Amino acid sequence: MQTWIQFQDYLRRSWYAAYRTFLSRRIRYIVNVKRTKLPNLHSNPRML
């Protein structure tokens, strides 16, 4: 029983870490895309 609880805790922790890395990568990607599209912001304010 104790090993099952430890296994669940390990799964939750690893899933949380993977989710955080995925989120940070996605945020960085969005920031890079916005940075490359910056010259178009003046002509198209809806890009924000």
MOMO-V542225 format. One record per helix or strand. SS is the DSSP state (H for helix, E for strand). FROM is the first residue (numbers start at 0). LEN is the number of residues. Records with the same first field share a line. If there is no record, write none. Layout:
# MOMO-V542225
SS: FROM-LEN, FROM-LEN
This chain:
# MOMO-V542225
H: 1-35, 37-3, 44-3
